[in-house]
Amino acid sequence: MNPFSQLISMLIGFYIFIILLRFFLQYFRADFYNPMSQLSIKATDPLIKPMRQSHLQRR
């Protein structure tokens, strides 16, 4: 495996981890002023917001 594809794979895995962290923090009703909560929200909002808006428009 070349280093570039390994780096991309690692970044995608890290982003999936951040998305799962956001899900679990919301599920367990963690305080959103927690720095980990803020990090997960800021890192995943560009991907989650359009999906949430398109889902709401279909209803």
Buried (B, 14 or more C-beta within 10 A) or exposed (E): EEEEEEEEEEEEEEEEEBBEBBEEBEEEEBEEEEEEBEEBBEBBEEEEEEEEEEEEEEE
